[in-house]
Amino acid sequence: MYRLTGSVGADGRNAHDDVQQVQIQLNKNAHLVEAIGRVPEDGNLDEATQRAIIAFQRQLGGHSAPDGRVDPHGLTWRRLVGDIPHARVDAFEALTPVSDNFYLYSNQDRVWGTPTTLQSVRTLVATLRPAGIVLGIGDISFAQGGRMPPHASHRRGIDVDIRPQRTDEARSPIRISDPDYSHDRTKLVVEALVADDNLELIFFNDKKMPSVRFHEGHDNHLHCRFKE
């Protein structure tokens, strides 16, 4: 992961690459702070980027008097990249089973997401109900984000793990190399996900599955990332 070489923002060194990295991280958090909006990722500290830093510090950084600066190894930078939880307690909601055709296979403290992402999950469940598809939902995020081992992501409430489908329809783990893996039933899940405008990408290693991306370690789950 990129590390800042100097401070960015008010009275900072504002090196081009550092500013650009802060802009990238601000955009990754924009779905959590409406006041951030989208900032240019051009490495120039403009007024929009400076306002976004202050908005992030105020709403997710817990600063009553934001200083408008992102320091290397400082709290603002660590919260921007999701190394530590953010300070806002109402940004995420917990996903709870409300239907007999989905279940959680992660602990309750690991299935917190943004309201929009959780609505996408509920819509997926409802869409697949007529086909008799039962979804196993795994890790999303902690209640206030932050690092979730062993994942590199799952920090901002928009990443959702979903188990592939089985031919025997058991509620248990499955790998694409297992004889009970169902490509056809899993394809129905992928097609329903792709129909959601909020979907950004799916990591999954079934090479015959359309609309997914290969990523090491994704033989036993679909990693779905939503936009907000």
Number of C-alpha atoms within 10 A of each C-alpha: 5 8 10 19 14 16 21 28 22 15 10 14 14 21 16 13 17 23 26 21 19 25 27 20 17 27 21 16 22 18 20 21 18 13 14 22 17 18 21 15 18 14 18 16 22 13 11 14 27 18 17 23 26 24 21 26 26 19 20 22 22 15 15 9 9 16 14 22 20 26 18 16 14 11 16 25 24 18 24 27 23 22 17 18 22 25 17 17 12 9 21 24 20 19 22 13 12 10 12 10 16 22 16 18 19 14 9 16 13 21 27 29 29 25 17 18 25 24 14 19 22 16 15 20 21 15 16 17 16 9 10 11 20 21 25 20 21 22 24 33 27 23 25 23 27 22 20 19 8 7 9 11 21 27 26 29 33 26 27 25 23 21 23 26 30 24 13 9 15 11 16 11 15 19 19 20 10 12 10 15 20 18 17 13 17 20 18 15 23 21 14 14 23 16 10 14 10 17 17 15 18 24 20 25 20 21 10 9 15 12 14 19 17 13 12 9 10 18 19 21 24 25 23 21 21 23 14 22
